[in-house]
């Protein structure tokens, strides 16, 4: 049995183990490091496909790319319809107010071609959503953006790995503003995790059945 077959079998087995129906809960494999540290490449997450609304800032959403490519992506919801969003020197501003972000030390991000030392900053959005993000630099366009105003019926999403994520900051990229109808569901649980760099299966047992924050 190939590694891919093992991973697919694991996803199905884990979904059955938590007693969910495939039309209500769908597994999704995390392919990249754009959501580190909340989600790692090789995580298999459970996505709730129950009715989506109302959306809440801070939720981790799985959605199809608005470009029509059919690509499935995962990011964190930051801006609701009518919100203004901007980044200045790496800090997030929502509706003109700076989002509090508490420095929590360093993190070695190994999701890319090589280890990158980033700093961890814990953001707290209006409404109380609290989660860590990674920051490597405060320079460049992604950290000094125009002021975005979220259109009606759309959402503004960012990756937690702020300097390694194509998201709503890039209107010509695969994300831009995401229509609410393109949302597949909410990420609710890490069902299992396999380190794609490891020899053999590389199971990350400590991540099995952990809640997505």
Buried (B, 14 or more C-beta within 10 A) or exposed (E): EEEEEEBBEBBEEBBEEEEBEEEEBBBBBBBBBBBBBBBBBBBBBBBBBEEBEEBEBBBBBBBBBBEEEEEBBBBBBBBBBEBBBBBEEBBBBBBEEEBEBEEEEEBEBBBEEEEBEBEBBEBBBEEEBEBBBBBBEBEEEBBBBEEBBBEEEBBBBBBBBBBBBBBBBBEEBEBBBBBBEBBBBBBBBBBBBBBBEEEEEEBBEEBBEBEBB
